[in-house]
Amino acid sequence: MAEASNDRKISVVINTYNASAHLKRVIGSVTGFDEILVCDMESTDDTVAIARGCGCRVVTFPKDGCDIVEPARQFAIDSASYDHVLVVDADELVPDELRNYLYGMLAGGSCPAGIAIPRRNYFMGRFMHSCYPDYVLRFFDRRVTVWPPVIHTSPRVDGTVVKIPAWRTGLALEHLANDSVSAIIRKTDVYSEHELPRRRHKNYGLFAVVYRPAFRFFKSYILKRGFLDGMPGLIHATLDAVYQFAIVAKLIEERRRKK
């Protein structure tokens, strides 16, 4: 009976590094789960004190100069007490409806190996239609899951993965991050650097310099309805295009240097 009970328990895993800004609200949104585990990458602010003060279990993953969270994901998952894990970023809120939905899936006895959850994103203080549903695979059975240590990589789940319908907005994660233009530009430089190893086999040239940023803008602004978001939507779509331009330009620069 104890084993069956454990199969219905959920560990919430939160990876952190200097994440004090929203952490209390995030922890407050997941207090109904069986365990809250904070995996900290040697924060220099009061992140760990907040986590411990809220009753969380805290483990440490050495930062070692790493500026991305992915290397710590698997360690955090392995450190959880229960096999069903919900991964929450330190700037995301979990609605009560989502918690009830996940426990209901476990109680039903036919829970899939993974569940992709929609997420609501904001920019310039406005909900972004162009970024919704922004599915993230965050709930899974860790016994059949591996999280590669590569930036912007989703976990690999050996089993059935389902998506929560986008129209069920009450189940969506609430992303508290409201990045400034400056912050997005800084992330563009960092994230594009980490994209290079995965794309070195691409022989990008003039066509890619023009096409890839243009298509990304079209996708964000037109196909994903960024035009409904007014000026923030236009600026966000342009920043999306700049991200693609940075990746292509850096790869061409790297290739020319080697020659």
C-alpha positions as CSV (number, residue, x, y, z in Angstrom):
1,M,0.0,0.0,0.0
2,A,2.9,2.4,0.8
3,E,4.3,1.8,-2.7
4,A,1.0,2.6,-4.3
5,S,0.7,5.8,-2.2
6,N,4.1,6.9,-3.3
7,D,3.1,6.5,-7.0
8,R,0.5,9.2,-6.3
9,K,2.9,11.7,-4.8
10,I,4.6,14.5,-6.7
11,S,7.9,16.3,-6.1
12,V,8.2,19.9,-7.2
13,V,11.8,20.7,-8.4
14,I,12.9,24.3,-8.6
15,N,16.3,25.2,-10.0
16,T,17.7,28.5,-8.8
17,Y,20.5,30.9,-9.1
18,N,20.1,34.4,-7.5
19,A,16.4,33.9,-7.8
20,S,15.1,35.8,-4.7
21,A,12.9,38.2,-6.7
22,H,10.0,35.9,-7.2
23,L,10.9,32.8,-5.1
24,K,8.5,33.3,-2.2
25,R,5.5,33.6,-4.6
26,V,6.7,30.6,-6.6
27,I,7.0,28.4,-3.4
28,G,3.7,29.7,-2.2
29,S,2.0,28.5,-5.4
30,V,3.3,24.9,-4.9
31,T,2.8,24.4,-1.2
32,G,0.1,21.8,-1.9
33,F,2.5,19.3,-3.4
34,D,4.2,16.4,-1.4
35,E,7.7,17.8,-1.7
36,I,9.4,21.1,-2.7
37,L,13.0,20.6,-3.7
38,V,15.2,23.6,-4.5
39,C,18.4,22.9,-6.4
40,D,20.6,25.9,-6.1
41,M,23.6,26.8,-8.2
42,E,25.6,28.5,-5.5
43,S,23.5,31.7,-5.3
44,T,25.1,34.8,-3.8
45,D,21.9,36.5,-2.7
46,D,19.3,35.2,-0.2
47,T,17.8,32.6,-2.4
48,V,18.8,29.7,-0.2
49,A,17.7,31.5,3.0
50,I,14.3,32.1,1.4
51,A,13.9,28.5,0.3
52,R,14.8,27.1,3.7
53,G,12.6,29.6,5.5
54,C,9.7,28.4,3.4
55,G,10.4,24.8,4.5
56,C,11.9,23.6,1.2
57,R,14.6,20.9,1.0
58,V,17.7,22.4,-0.6
59,V,20.5,20.7,-2.5
60,T,23.4,22.4,-4.2
61,F,24.8,22.0,-7.7
62,P,28.2,23.6,-8.4
63,K,27.9,26.5,-10.8
64,D,31.5,26.2,-12.1
65,G,31.1,29.3,-14.3
66,C,28.1,27.8,-16.1
67,D,25.5,30.5,-17.2
68,I,22.7,28.1,-18.1
69,V,20.5,26.0,-15.8
70,E,20.3,22.8,-18.0
71,P,23.3,21.0,-16.5
72,A,21.7,21.1,-13.1
73,R,18.3,19.8,-14.2
74,Q,19.1,16.1,-14.1
75,F,20.9,16.4,-10.8
76,A,17.8,18.1,-9.3
77,I,15.4,15.5,-10.7
78,D,17.6,12.6,-9.4
79,S,17.6,14.3,-5.9
80,A,13.8,14.3,-5.7
81,S,12.1,12.0,-3.3
82,Y,9.3,10.8,-5.6
83,D,9.2,9.5,-9.1
84,H,6.6,11.9,-10.5
85,V,8.2,15.3,-10.8
86,L,7.0,18.7,-11.7
87,V,9.8,21.1,-12.7
88,V,9.1,24.7,-12.1
89,D,11.3,27.7,-12.9
90,A,12.0,30.2,-10.1
91,D,9.8,32.8,-11.9
92,E,6.7,30.6,-12.6
93,L,3.5,30.2,-10.7
94,V,1.5,27.0,-10.6
95,P,-2.2,27.5,-10.4
96,D,-4.3,25.4,-8.0
97,E,-6.2,24.0,-11.0
98,L,-3.0,22.6,-12.5
99,R,-2.1,20.9,-9.2
100,N,-5.5,19.3,-8.9
101,Y,-5.3,18.2,-12.6
102,L,-2.0,16.5,-12.1
103,Y,-3.1,14.6,-8.9
104,G,-6.3,13.7,-10.7
105,M,-4.3,12.1,-13.5
106,L,-2.2,10.1,-11.0
107,A,-5.3,9.0,-9.1
108,G,-7.0,7.8,-12.4
109,G,-4.3,5.2,-12.8
110,S,-3.6,6.0,-16.5
111,C,-1.2,9.0,-16.2
112,P,1.0,9.4,-19.3
113,A,4.8,9.3,-18.9
114,G,5.0,13.1,-19.6
115,I,2.6,16.1,-19.7
116,A,3.4,19.3,-21.6
117,I,1.9,22.3,-19.9
118,P,1.0,25.6,-21.6
119,R,2.6,28.8,-20.2
120,R,1.5,32.4,-20.2
121,N,4.3,34.9,-21.0
122,Y,4.5,38.7,-20.6
123,F,6.5,41.5,-22.2
124,M,6.3,45.2,-21.5
125,G,3.7,44.3,-18.9
126,R,1.4,42.7,-21.4
127,F,0.3,39.1,-22.0
128,M,1.8,38.0,-25.3
129,H,-0.6,36.1,-27.7
130,S,2.4,35.4,-29.9
131,C,4.1,33.4,-27.1
132,Y,1.1,31.3,-26.1
133,P,0.7,28.3,-25.5
134,D,4.5,28.0,-25.3
135,Y,4.3,24.4,-24.2
136,V,6.9,23.2,-21.7
137,L,7.4,19.5,-20.9
138,R,7.6,19.8,-17.1
139,F,5.7,16.9,-15.6
140,F,7.0,13.4,-16.0
141,D,7.9,10.1,-14.5
142,R,11.6,10.5,-13.8
143,R,12.2,6.7,-14.2
144,V,11.8,7.0,-17.9
145,T,13.1,10.6,-18.3
146,V,16.5,12.1,-19.1
147,W,17.2,15.9,-19.3
148,P,20.1,16.6,-21.6
149,P,22.6,19.4,-20.4
150,V,22.0,21.5,-23.4
151,I,20.4,25.0,-23.5
152,H,16.7,25.2,-24.4
153,T,16.5,21.4,-24.5
154,S,13.4,19.6,-23.3
155,P,13.6,16.4,-21.3
156,R,13.5,13.1,-23.3
157,V,10.7,10.9,-22.1
158,D,10.5,7.2,-23.0
159,G,6.8,6.9,-23.1
160,T,3.5,8.6,-24.0
161,V,3.6,12.4,-23.8
162,V,0.4,14.4,-24.0
163,K,-0.3,18.2,-24.1
164,I,-2.8,20.0,-22.0
165,P,-5.2,21.7,-24.5
166,A,-4.3,25.3,-25.0
167,W,-7.9,26.4,-24.4
168,R,-7.6,25.2,-20.8
169,T,-6.0,28.5,-19.7
170,G,-6.6,27.8,-16.0
171,L,-4.0,25.1,-16.2
172,A,-1.3,27.2,-17.7
173,L,1.9,28.2,-15.8
174,E,2.1,31.9,-15.1
175,H,5.6,33.2,-16.2
176,L,6.4,36.1,-14.0
177,A,9.5,37.2,-16.0
178,N,8.8,40.5,-17.7
179,D,12.2,41.0,-19.4
180,S,13.2,44.4,-20.6
181,V,14.5,44.9,-24.1
182,S,18.1,45.2,-22.7
183,A,17.7,41.8,-20.8
184,I,16.5,40.1,-24.0
185,I,19.4,41.5,-26.0
186,R,21.8,40.2,-23.3
187,K,20.2,36.8,-23.4
188,T,20.3,36.8,-27.2
189,D,24.1,37.0,-27.0
190,V,24.4,34.3,-24.4
191,Y,21.8,31.9,-25.8
192,S,23.0,32.2,-29.4
193,E,26.5,31.2,-28.3
194,H,25.1,28.0,-26.9
195,E,23.2,27.3,-30.1
196,L,26.4,27.2,-32.2
197,P,27.5,23.6,-31.4
198,R,24.2,22.3,-32.4
199,R,24.2,24.1,-35.8
200,R,27.7,23.9,-37.0
201,H,26.7,21.3,-39.5
202,K,24.5,23.9,-41.2
203,N,26.1,25.6,-44.2
204,Y,24.4,29.0,-43.6
205,G,25.0,31.7,-46.2
206,L,23.3,34.8,-47.7
207,F,19.9,33.1,-48.0
208,A,19.9,32.1,-44.3
209,V,20.9,35.6,-43.2
210,V,17.8,37.0,-44.9
211,Y,15.3,34.2,-44.7
212,R,15.7,32.9,-41.1
213,P,15.2,36.3,-39.4
214,A,12.4,37.2,-41.8
215,F,10.5,34.0,-41.3
216,R,10.9,34.2,-37.5
217,F,9.4,37.7,-37.6
218,F,6.6,36.5,-39.8
219,K,5.9,33.6,-37.6
220,S,5.9,35.6,-34.4
221,Y,4.0,38.7,-35.7
222,I,1.5,37.1,-38.2
223,L,1.2,33.3,-37.7
224,K,1.2,33.5,-33.9
225,R,-0.8,36.8,-33.8
226,G,1.8,39.1,-32.3
227,F,-0.1,41.9,-34.1
228,L,-2.8,41.6,-31.4
229,D,-0.2,42.7,-28.8
230,G,0.3,46.2,-30.2
231,M,3.7,47.8,-30.0
232,P,5.0,45.2,-27.6
233,G,4.1,42.5,-30.1
234,L,6.0,44.3,-32.9
235,I,9.1,44.8,-30.8
236,H,9.0,41.2,-29.5
237,A,8.7,39.8,-33.0
238,T,11.7,42.0,-34.1
239,L,13.8,40.7,-31.1
240,D,12.9,37.1,-32.2
241,A,14.2,37.9,-35.6
242,V,17.4,39.4,-34.1
243,Y,18.0,36.2,-32.2
244,Q,17.9,34.2,-35.4
245,F,20.1,36.7,-37.2
246,A,22.7,36.5,-34.3
247,I,22.9,32.7,-34.6
248,V,23.4,32.7,-38.4
249,A,25.9,35.6,-38.3
250,K,28.0,34.0,-35.6
251,L,28.2,30.7,-37.5
252,I,29.3,32.5,-40.7
253,E,31.8,34.5,-38.7
254,E,33.2,31.3,-37.1
255,R,33.5,29.6,-40.5
256,R,35.3,32.5,-42.1
257,R,37.7,32.7,-39.2
258,K,38.6,29.0,-39.6
259,K,39.4,29.7,-43.3
